[in-house]
Amino acid sequence: MQPDLAARLLALVAASPWLMAALRAARTLGLPDWCLAAGVVRNMVWDAAHGRTPQPWPESDVDLVYFDATVTDTAHDAGLQARLTGLVPSLVWEVSNQAQVHCWFERYFGHPTAPITSLAEGIASWPETATAVGVWLDHADQLQLVAPLGLEDLFGLLVRRNPAHVSIATYRQRIADKRYAERWPLLTILHE
């Protein structure tokens, strides 16, 4: 990963009051291995690249992902989500334990996947490379980054399928559903 891209990303996060508030709220949960990731980070970078003040999209959620193999109760995530909603009710939260992805993946994507063994592995399996990025706030109030597929596609405004777990058909449907080209016209979208 290029250090200058990491520094740019962390500077964007630090300059975003709503995202910093979300990170502080998420940190209060005391999760062992977590980050705010996916669309919340991607959208912020792409908004900035399009000259917009990064704001949460009204119809988008803030994804808090974590990895805890000891938690197998699906209600646990709902409880964490409710706590976050109480702390920052202006955001729509979604909480997902990456250790449990294999339990629901086939229902959502149409084919099974093996259990994930770490937070970084879970993020590395996400459908688009530019989305596989997360940030967290440590106890010393320092921003940290997880980007197992790098930051080049994110800052290069490139939408590329991650072939790790997603079919071309699912990827194309996601592109249409997320309206990437409409929201961010400077993007280059690869369709294969």
SEDRENDO-374025 format. One line per 3 residues: number of its first residue (from 1); their letters; for each residue z, x, y of C-alpha. Coordinates in steps of 0.25 Angstrom, whole numbers, always signed. Example, Ala and Ser with C-alpha at 12.3 -4.5 7.8 and 13.67 -1.06 7.14 Angstrom:
1 = AS = +31:+49:-18; +29:+55:-4
//
This chain:
1 = MQP = +0:+0:+0; -4:+5:+14; +9:+8:+22
4 = DLA = +3:+4:+35; -1:-10:+29; +14:-12:+24
7 = ARL = +19:-8:+38; +9:-18:+44; +14:-29:+35
10 = LAL = +29:-26:+37; +27:-26:+52; +20:-40:+51
13 = VAA = +32:-45:+43; +42:-39:+53; +35:-46:+65
16 = SPW = +35:-60:+58; +48:-67:+62; +46:-78:+52
19 = LMA = +43:-69:+40; +55:-60:+43; +63:-73:+44
22 = ALR = +58:-76:+30; +60:-63:+25; +75:-63:+29
25 = AAR = +77:-77:+23; +71:-72:+10; +80:-60:+10
28 = TLG = +92:-69:+10; +88:-74:-4; +93:-60:-10
31 = LPD = +81:-60:-20; +80:-46:-27; +65:-44:-25
34 = WCL = +57:-53:-15; +47:-54:-4; +40:-64:+5
37 = AAG = +26:-63:+1; +12:-68:-1; +6:-77:+9
40 = VVR = +18:-75:+19; +14:-60:+20; -1:-62:+18
43 = NMV = -2:-73:+29; +6:-65:+39; -3:-53:+38
46 = WDA = -16:-61:+38; -11:-69:+50; -8:-56:+58
49 = AHG = -22:-50:+54; -28:-63:+60; -21:-62:+73
52 = RTP = -11:-73:+70; +4:-73:+71; +9:-73:+57
55 = QPW = +16:-86:+54; +19:-93:+41; +7:-102:+37
58 = PES = +13:-116:+37; +8:-120:+23; +12:-106:+17
61 = DVD = +25:-102:+11; +33:-90:+12; +33:-84:-2
64 = LVY = +46:-77:-6; +44:-70:-19; +54:-62:-27
67 = FDA = +56:-57:-41; +68:-60:-49; +66:-61:-64
70 = TVT = +80:-66:-66; +77:-79:-59; +69:-89:-68
73 = DTA = +73:-102:-62; +62:-107:-53; +72:-115:-45
76 = HDA = +77:-102:-40; +64:-100:-31; +66:-114:-26
79 = GLQ = +80:-111:-22; +76:-98:-15; +65:-106:-8
82 = ARL = +75:-116:-3; +84:-106:+3; +72:-99:+10
85 = TGL = +68:-113:+16; +82:-115:+21; +82:-101:+28
88 = VPS = +68:-102:+34; +64:-116:+33; +51:-114:+42
91 = LVW = +44:-107:+30; +39:-112:+17; +45:-103:+6
94 = EVS = +40:-101:-8; +49:-92:-17; +44:-86:-30
97 = NQA = +50:-77:-40; +39:-68:-45; +47:-66:-58
100 = QVH = +44:-81:-62; +29:-81:-58; +24:-81:-72
103 = CWF = +31:-94:-74; +22:-102:-65; +10:-93:-63
106 = ERY = +1:-100:-73; +4:-114:-67; -1:-109:-54
109 = FGH = -12:-99:-57; -17:-104:-70; -13:-92:-79
112 = PTA = -1:-85:-84; +5:-72:-78; +15:-62:-84
115 = PIT = +29:-62:-78; +30:-53:-65; +40:-41:-65
118 = SLA = +42:-39:-50; +40:-44:-37; +28:-34:-34
121 = EGI = +21:-38:-47; +22:-53:-43; +16:-50:-29
124 = ASW = +5:-41:-35; +1:-53:-43; -2:-63:-32
127 = PET = -16:-69:-30; -21:-61:-18; -18:-46:-15
130 = ATA = -15:-49:+0; -4:-59:-4; +3:-49:-13
133 = VGV = +12:-44:-2; +27:-47:+1; +38:-43:+10
136 = WLD = +53:-43:+10; +65:-39:+19; +75:-30:+13
139 = HAD = +90:-30:+16; +88:-19:+27; +78:-29:+34
142 = QLQ = +66:-20:+30; +53:-27:+26; +48:-23:+13
145 = LVA = +34:-25:+6; +29:-28:-7; +13:-27:-8
148 = PLG = +9:-23:-23; -5:-25:-20; -5:-18:-6
151 = LED = -7:-24:+8; -22:-20:+10; -28:-34:+6
154 = LFG = -17:-41:+15; -20:-32:+27; -35:-31:+24
157 = LLV = -36:-47:+24; -41:-47:+10; -39:-58:+1
160 = RRN = -41:-53:-13; -37:-59:-27; -26:-52:-35
163 = PAH = -32:-52:-49; -18:-50:-55; -16:-65:-58
166 = VSI = -25:-74:-50; -39:-78:-54; -51:-79:-45
169 = ATY = -50:-94:-45; -36:-94:-41; -38:-84:-30
172 = RQR = -49:-91:-24; -41:-104:-24; -30:-97:-17
175 = IAD = -40:-92:-7; -44:-106:-4; -30:-112:-4
178 = KRY = -24:-102:+5; -36:-103:+15; -36:-88:+17
181 = AER = -50:-88:+24; -46:-99:+33; -33:-94:+37
184 = WPL = -37:-79:+39; -52:-78:+41; -51:-62:+42
187 = LTI = -48:-61:+27; -58:-56:+17; -56:-65:+4
190 = LHE = -61:-59:-9; -65:-71:-18; -64:-63:-32
//
